[in-house]
Amino acid sequence: MDNEEKVTQLRIMTESDEHESVLLSYLEDAKHVLLNRLYPDATDEEFSELTLPVKFERKQLRIAAWMMNKRGAEGEIQHIENGVHRNYKYADIPLEMLYDVMPFVGIPR
């Protein structure tokens, strides 16, 4: 899936009318979250050369959508307004979203 397709999917998932550069930024952040989980021992130089495996592209979209939907309320623990209650357990990506992303011991060459 190329970036254009990912942007389109993310726009649909979040019902967003954000500029493409904003959506690409969230996709890039989600990619880095996944790569950091997959290759925890990668150096900065090695990390810049890594690509996200195809099998994690849908997860990248879900993480980017999650980050977009939490925008403005990242660290919120409780919020009650007009009968609406919001509690967030996580200020960062929930570990449940990464449970099936198993780290590699080495760096792919």
N, C-alpha and C positions, 0 to 999 in steps of 0.2 A: 504494500500500500504506500503510495507516495504522499508527500506532505499535503498536496492539494486535496486528496481524498480524505486524509485525516482531519484537515480543517473543516471540510464539509460535514463529516461525521460528528465532529465535536460541536459544530454549530447546531446540528439537529438535536444532539443529545442534551444540550444546554438551552436550547431555544434562544440562542444568543445572536445579537446583531453587532457584536464587537468587530473591530477591524481585524483583518487577517493576521497582522503582526502580533496582536494580543493573544490570539488563539495559538499561533506558532510558539509564542513564549511559554504558554502553559504546557504545550506538547513537549517542548524542549526540557522544561523542568521535570515533567513526568518521566521523560527518557532518562535524565540524570538520576532520578530516584531509583529507577529500575537497574541502571548500570552500576550504581553504587552498591546495590544489594547483590547483584550478580558477581561483581568483581571487586570485593572490598579491599584487596591488596594492590590494586592498580595504582601506579604512579600517575602524576599529572600528565606526563608525556604519553604514557600508554593509554590513559583514559581518553585523551583527545582523539585517539585513533580507533576507538571501539565503536561498533555499530550495534544497535539493538536487534536481537534475534527476532525474526518474523513472528514467532509464536507469542511474543509479548506485546505486539502492536495493539491488540484490543485492550489489554490491561493498561497500556500507556494512555489510551483514550479514556478509560474509566477513571484513572488517577487524575488526568487533566480535568475531566468534568467535575470530579470531587473537589479539586482545588478551586475551580471557578465558582462552584456553588457555595463554598465556604468563604469566599472573598468578603472582607469587611467584618467577619465574625470569627476569625481564625482561632482565637483563644477563649471564646465565650464558654463559660461554665454553666450559667443559667440566665435565661432571659424570659420574662413574663410580661406580655403586653396584650391587652384586650382579649384575654382568654387563650392566647397563643403561648405555649411553653416551649422553650428551646434550651437544650442542654447539649454541650459538646464534650465528649470525653477526651478528644484528641485535638491538639493544636497543630499537629503535623499529620502526615499520612498514617492512617491506622495500620497497625501491623497485620490485621486481618486481610488487608488488600495485598499484602506481600507474602502471605503464608506459603504460597506455592512457588515462590521465586527462590530457588535454592542457590546459594553462593557457590561459585567455582573456586577451586584451590589455586589455579594458575590463571594466566592471561592467554587468550587465544592468539595464535601466531598466524 
